[in-house]
């Protein structure tokens, strides 16, 4: 795999006439893991949405392998996996059907054993259960199943541990570290403490220091 | 190429499954369509000649109104549960995914609507050439309704404006209504209808070409 680089330069975010952050820089290379934290409303989600190109920054550049992400949208989008506040799980579909859609969207051509993924995220034997019958935490886990199918280099995760219990959190922490050790990159926003022993973690704090 | 076909059919299948699991969403507008059509014979008396002249027009106007009702749900749940973000950020063009969704809408709304119209016009014993013209115009016209509707839905999503949606869709679909009614009137008096059909075909091709691109752009705007 060739080396990749995700760079954010002098980024500014203005929401409802308030400057949320200014002059923000990020530089991630293969294996880079970055945690964004800050109080509610400090712009964590906005930052992640800017990083994946969903919203436009009022100022600053975001580049992928040296090219502005606006100019290489499809190349960039096939290299990232974004997991937002919403799970992207359809209530009217079963776990298996949801995973079929995720799999197709991820564009992985190899066949994937859905049952083993469900086992890993703690939803053993729930292939044919409608997502509308799952609890909030189970839906969140199902949404995170897309990470197991993704070939993406850069993961952008917004509050991935929301609604997850301790075990769920540990599973996701483990897969993030695995991904980064294998040369991937991840940026995630959370105000929870990460229990990642022995992996170098970069940190960005948004909002006032108080 | 096959990769793109694959994702197209996955999304199409997904939307069809969802429609059939959530029957109310696609059956209710069709019920509305049937009931409104039935109201007219009740109001005018079932054997009036006036009604015979009006039936195809009634079917078309009611189809427009029912489209407004049925379109409301096409993107709503996808916005609420974050699916649309995943579509937007996937490695595939959003235009392609949106096209699959619009096709799914037409299959669950346009096709049954054509079948019901055919049935109603036979029951109301319209002349054969009128029925044929009505069918041709509906086959060419209903996809245009789904396509144009998708743009306006994407623009108004999250604005809680069912009424706003109708106000946007109805003026935009007027050309379809005008050419369809011209074709049906000509057919009824035994005139050729090819000119109107070509126009409708042209509008359909234009809508298929441009509407998915516009819808995708509208979705990106709504997300930002």
Interface residues (C-beta under 8 A of the other chain):
Chain A: X52 X53 X54 X55 X56 X74 X77 X78 X80 X82 X84 X85 X86 X87 X88 X89 X90 X91 X92 X93 X97 X100 X101 X102 X104 X105 X106 X107 X109 X143 X146
Chain B: X3 X6 X7 X10 X11 X14 X17 X18 X21 X22 X77 X80 X81 X82 X83 X85 X86 X87 X88 X89 X90 X91 X92 X93 X223 X224
